[in-house]
Every structure is written in structure tokens, then in C-alpha cells.
């Protein structure tokens, strides 16, 4: 099943938009990210972000920006990847000690290293390897 079909199936499951459903959105977004479907991850999490009015709004947006950054990097747009990740990291950092769903205390330092890579690759393009992208746990 392709990314679009997965998103449609997921959206059909979450039409009620309860808090439990948005937890499913986070699970689905993480799964898509870890399978390297960055655009689809962004789409699923964006739907949840739009509906979120509470404190998780920044977390969702930070994760969306993470997916978008790697989407850009996958296409060789390291400037775009750097810009988006630069704006997403500050939204993830406050959750490092409190988020129990995602090990942000491990992920954020990995992303900071990627930010440095993207900065260098803007001047001297490097080789982007999907296998090196961190997983979200």
C-alpha cells in the first residue's frame, strides 16, 4: 500500500479526532518517518497538528519540520533541510525530559549533528544516506 493510500486509510480511522486518535496519528507519523516516507509522515502529523490546541502543538510541529527537513535532504536540498531543521529543533528541545512517547533525549542530539552536516553540505554537498537517518523511538 502506497503512502497516499496509507494516509487515506489513517484519516478514515481518525475521523472522530479524539485524543486517542491523535495518539494514533503520532504512532502513524513515527512509523512513516522510520520507514523513510517523510512526505507522508508530514501529512499525517500535519492533520493532527491542525487539530491540536494544547501543549502538544509545538511537539507535532517540531516533528513535522523534522520530516520536512529529511524530505529536503533526500532531494539534495541541504539549505532547505538546514533551515527547516533549525526551526524545528527548538520546538522539540522542551520535550526532551518530559516526553514519554518518544526518546527525544536521544533524538535531539542526533538531530543537532544532522544540522551540522546540513550546514557543511550547503557549501560542499555530501552524500545523503537514508540508512544514517536516525529512527524515532
N, C-alpha and C positions, 0 to 999 in steps of 0.2 A: 504494500500500500504506500503510495507516494505521500509527500509532505502535505499537499493540498487536501487529499482525502483524509489524512490523519487529523488535520486541523478541523475539517468539517465534522468528522465523527466526534471530536472532542467538544466542539461548540454545541453540537446537538445534545451531548451528555450534560452540559453545564447551563442549559437554558434557564434554570431556576436561579442561578447565581448565588447560592448560599455560601457561607464561609467554608463549608466542607468542599463545595465545588471549586472554590478558588484555591484550596489546598491541592485539589486535583490539578488545577492549572499549573501550579508551581511544580508538581511532580512531572507533569507532561512537558513543561518547559525544560526542566533539568534533563529529562530523558532525551529530548530532541537535541539539546546542546551536546550532551555526551555522545550522541550518535552523529554529531557534526552537521546537523541540519539547522544551521544558525538562523537562516531567514525564518523558517517555520517556528523555531523557538521564540524569536522576536514577536511573531504574530500572535502566538498563544499567550505569551506573557503580557503583550500589549492589551489584549482584550481584558485580562484580569486587572491590569494597572488602571485602565479607564474606569472600571467599576469600583476600585478600592478607594475609600475615603479616609481610611485610618492610617496608622503609623507604618503599615507595610507598603504604602505607596512608593516611598523612596527605595525600598529594597527591590520591589518589582522593576522600577525604572533603572536602577543600577544593573540589574540582571539583563534587562533589555539592551542596555548600552554595551554590556559585555558581549552579548550575542552579535550585535551590530558591528562591534569592533573586529571580531574574528571573521565576520562576513566580509568586511572590507579587506582584511589581511589576506583572506583566501583568494581574493581577486587582485592582489598586488597593490592595493591602495593603502600603503602604510601610513601616509599622512592622515587619511580618514580614520584609520584604526587607532592611531595615537590620539587624535582629537577626541574621538568618542570614548575611548577607554579613560582618558584624562578626566572627562566629566563624569564618568560612571563610578570610578573608584571612590570618590568622596561620598557617594551615596551608599556604598557597601560598607565602608570602614566603621560607621557607628554600630553596625550589627555584628561585628566580629566576636564580641564576648557574649551577646545575648541570643543570637540566632541558634536554635537547636536543630533546625531542619537542614541547614547547610553548614559545612565546616569552613566558615569564612575566615577563621583564624589560620587556616592552611591556604585557602584560595587567594586571599588578598595579597599576601607576599608573592605568590606565583604571578599574579597579575601585574604587580609592580615590576617584576623582572621583564614581563612581556612589554610593558610600557617603555622600558629602556631599550628593548630590541626595536620596537617600532620607531623610536626616536632616531636610532642609528640607521635603520633601514630607509628612513626618509632621504638620507644623504647617500648611503651606499646600500642599495637594495640587497637584502639577504634572501635566503631560501626559506619559504614558509612551509613547514611540515605539519600537517594535521595531527600526526601522531604525537607531537610535542605539546599540543594544546592541553591545558590542564582539564581534568574532569571535575565536575561539580559533585561533591559527596554530601 
